[in-house]
Amino acid sequence: MRHILIIGAGKSTSVLISYLLKKSESEDLFLTIGDLDVEQAKKLSQGNERCKAIFLDVFDKESREGAIKNADIVISMLPARFHIEAAKDCIKFKKSLVTASYVSKEMKALDKEVKENGLIFMNEIGVDPGIDHMSAMQVIDSIHDKGGKMIMFESFTGGLVAPESDTNLWNYKFTWNPRNVVVAGQGGVAEFIQEGQYKYIPYHRLFRRTEFLHVDGHGKFEGYANRNSLDYRSIYGLDNILTLYRGTIRRVGFSKAWNMFVQLGMTDDSYTMQDTMKMTYRSFINSFLPYSPTDSVELKLRHSLKIDQDDIMWDKLVELDLFNNTKTIGLENATPAEALQKILMEKWTLDEKDKDMIVMYHKFGYELKGEKKQIDSTMVLIGEDQIHTAMAKTVGLPVAMATLAILNKKITTPGVQIPISKEVYTPILEELEFHGIVFNEKETTYLGYNPLGEVGN
């Protein structure tokens, strides 16, 4: 029997575990789910005789080493910053590792040792990063195989609320880690290239520089730039490409509204505020506004943001109950971002019957035999319920499939890597189609990069 250790029993592991349990007999698998919350791990084990739950603290050497030593392969579903301790043990005990996280500098530094031990450390094998890599490389490789030259690549992904569950003015609810939403784009500048010119968007302008997208059958969306698109030139083999841009998808209007929080300073995570345990929502808002002996918080806020009382932006703020003078933040020494997250979670948490939605959109511009063409590739997936969410499926399924492929020696190239080779993406993308994760492609004539019909550089 082959033992798989899964570290972390968060939201994205439900589908991952269900997939592996369904294959446990035919593939002769036994799963061990390790987490600080053993009860949550037990729920995910579904009472299956080929699965057990254990207490595992990744920072406790004894429990961590014992669990990894007894496994044939390890899946870490922890936040990226917690992978490294498990990764070092995987080298020590010669176990391959699978994660859905971006490759950190610390993880990349292990590449030599991983190769020397003949191990595979597969990272970025979730949805974004993950399915975006695989679906993009499949098209890019096919263009190159035909002798084509890539001149433009854009890629956008968004975790959104499904249309039938879209019940607020922001057209948004948390479908993933709320903290990542609140602090998105901070700590750097968005870097990309458009028509051969390098472009930069600092954080305070990020949410006002958006691109419109239309997905057939699903309507209009907007995308804002991810932090650094330029890294993907060498990763995707696109060193000479004229346009390369990666972004995040939201419904139209979200970014303009979110920019109000950015301009006020409410998304800042670099300092803590005073007395946040007892601070009311209204006091939190007021703390970012100038003092006035006569003007109300509402009036000061409208003046500061230059919005009128009949503006939809004002309605969006009111909907969040920001001016409530009895509800409290209830967090000790909270940063502005943490306080804002607390307020938003009250309104943007998915209800029991709500469904989520993943939207992915790739644009490929290329030249072949003197003709310039464009391929638009889109994928939309709506979740089934609060357990089998679209996010859990698109993160958990690729992780599970890659794990089995490594166990079955269908993926054999050693090293710290991401899923950009045909060896990895071809079988996984084919199997994902059986689970409803399908890309629809449309080819047109490439007319050059011009997202908003604007003229100039």
C-alpha positions, -999 to +999 in steps of 0.1 A: +000+000+000+013+034-010+010+062+017+002+098+009+007+124+036-015+155+032-004+184+055-032+209+060-070+204+060-082+237+047-109+246+022-091+234-009-084+199+004-119+186+003-120+178-034-083+167-033-091+141-007-123+129-023-105+124-056-077+103-040-101+083-018-121+073-049-089+060-064-075+045-032-085+009-040-075+008-076-043+027-070-036+010-036-034+042-016-036+051+021-041+088+030-029+105+062-043+139+068-022+160+093-035+192+107-035+212+140-073+208+139-077+170+141-115+172+140-115+191+107-091+165+094-114+137+106-144+153+087-124+152+055-114+116+060-151+107+055-147+077+078-129+058+050-108+028+061-081+039+038-077+073+055-068+086+089-064+119+106-035+129+128-024+160+148+005+176+129+022+208+138+046+216+109+069+234+134+071+205+157+101+185+145+091+151+161+055+149+147+065+164+113+095+141+108+076+110+119+047+117+095+070+124+065+092+095+072+063+071+069+049+085+036+058+077+000+049+112-011+039+144+006+013+170-003+016+203+016-016+224+015-002+249+040+004+286+032+036+290+011+057+303+040+052+271+060+063+246+032+101+249+038+103+228+070+084+200+054+105+203+022+138+199+040+125+168+057+113+155+023+149+157+011+162+141+043+139+111+040+139+111+001+102+119-005+088+138-034+066+169-026+036+185-042+023+220-034-001+245-050+020+275-039+044+298-058+080+287-057+097+307-029+134+317-029+139+292-001+122+264-021+142+272-053+174+270-033+167+233-026+167+225-064+202+211-064+196+188-035+163+177-048+179+167-082+208+149-065+183+128-046+162+121-077+131+138-062+103+158-077+091+189-059+061+200-080+049+235-071+023+259-085+000+231-095-033+246-083-055+270-103-036+302-104-008+293-103-013+259-119-041+255-144-031+289-158+004+276-165-007+244-180-034+257-203-012+286-214+018+264-222-003+239-241-013+267-266+021+284-266+039+251-273+014+242-301+020+276-317+058+271-315+055+235-328+038+249-360+066+274-365+047+304-351+061+334-333+044+347-301+039+384-301+013+388-273+003+369-242-022+380-215-036+359-188-063+367-162-079+346-134-105+354-108-123+337-080-158+352-079-192+346-067-215+327-091-243+349-108-271+331-089-254+340-056-244+375-065-265+395-040-245+427-032-236+459-050-199+449-051-207+418-071-182+400-049-179+376-020-148+359-005-142+326-022-107+322-010-084+336+017-099+370+026-065+384+037-051+379+002-079+399-012-074+428+012-037+431+007-036+423-030-010+443-049+009+456-020+046+454-014+057+462-049+048+476-083+030+459-111+055+454-140+047+442-175+054+450-212+030+463-238+039+466-275+076+465-265+074+492-239+079+485-202+050+496-180+048+501-142+017+506-120+024+516-084+000+503-057-019+536-053-028+535-091-033+498-094-071+497-092-076+525-116-057+509-145-080+481-155-086+462-187-121+451-199-127+414-208-158+398-223-165+361-218-191+346-241-222+336-221-209+352-189-207+389-197-182+416-190-154+416-165-124+438-156-088+428-149-061+446-129-024+438-131-006+412-110+026+422-094+053+411-118+044+397-152+080+400-166+092+369-147+071+348-170+090+357-201+117+332-194+094+307-177+072+305-207+100+308-232+087+342-244+119+363-240+113+383-272+075+389-268+062+424-273+032+422-248+031+401-216+005+409-189-010+388-161-039+400-141-068+393-117-104+392-128-133+411-110-167+422-121-168+456-137-169+484-110-152+464-082-118+480-087-130+515-088-149+509-055-120+491-039-098+520-047-117+541-022-102+519+006-068+522-009-069+560-011-081+562+025-053+539+037-076+512+050-057+484+032-024+492+049-009+463+067+023+479+079+013+493+113-011+486+141-039+509+153-047+519+189-077+504+208-090+482+180-106+458+203-132+483+213-131+505+182-165+507+164-168+504+126-177+541+125-146+551+146-125+530+123-137+550+093-134+583+112-098+576+121-087+581+085-106+614+081-098+649+093-112+662+125-143+685+124-163+698+153-194+700+131-193+677+101-205+641+103-183+611+094-205+605+064-201+641+052-163+640+057-160+608+039-180+620+009-159+651+007-126+632+010-136+608-017-153+634-039-185+613-042-221+625-040-249+610-019-266+596-050-234+580-063-234+542-065-200+543-048-217+558-017-244+530-018-216+504-018-200+519+013-234+521+031-242+485+022-211+474+042-225+490+074-193+510+078-210+537+098-224+515+125-215+529+159-221+498+180-204+470+161-167+467+171-136+455+154-129+432+183-092+425+174-062+434+195-036+456+179-051+452+144-036+467+113-060+488+091-061+458+067-070+434+095-098+457+107-111+461+072-111+424+066-131+419+098-158+443+085-159+428+050-161+392+062-195+401+078-210+410+045-189+390+019-188+356+035-206+330+013-239+319+026-246+282+031-263+279-003-240+302-022-219+290-051-185+303-063-171+307-098-137+306-113-130+326-145-098+322-165-090+341-197-059+338-219-051+359-250-024+347-274-012+368-303+011+352-328+025+353-363+025+323-386+035+323-423+031+361-425-003+362-409-010+376-375-036+357-355-052+357-320-065+329-299-089+338-270-091+309-245-116+310-217-126+287-188-156+292-165-164+268-137-192+272-111-190+253-078-216+227-067-219+237-030-198+249-001-177+217+000-172+211-037-165+247-046-150+257-079-120+269-060-115+236-042-119+217-075-095+238-095-069+238-067-074+202-054-078+182-086-045+193-103-026+186-070-041+151-067-035+143-103+001+154-102+007+134-070-006+102-086+014+109-118+046+112-097+038+080-077+031+061-109+063+075-125+045+092-153+062+124-142+099+116-138+120+148-143+136+156-110+140+190-094+120+220-079+096+228-108+063+241-120+039+224-145+050+238-178+063+207-196+042+185-219+050+155-196+030+172-168+003+193-185-009+170-213-024+142-191-036+165-164-055+189-187-070+159-205-083+145-172-095+179-159-119+180-189-137+150-174-144+171-143-159+200-163-127+221-164-127+229-201-112+257-222-131+272-251-109+286-278-117+312-305-093+323-332-094+357-349-071+381-368-047+398-345-050+436-348-025+446-322-028+453-285-056+478-279-077+468-249-099+500-247-098+512-282-072+539-272-047+555-295-010+560-286+017+543-265 
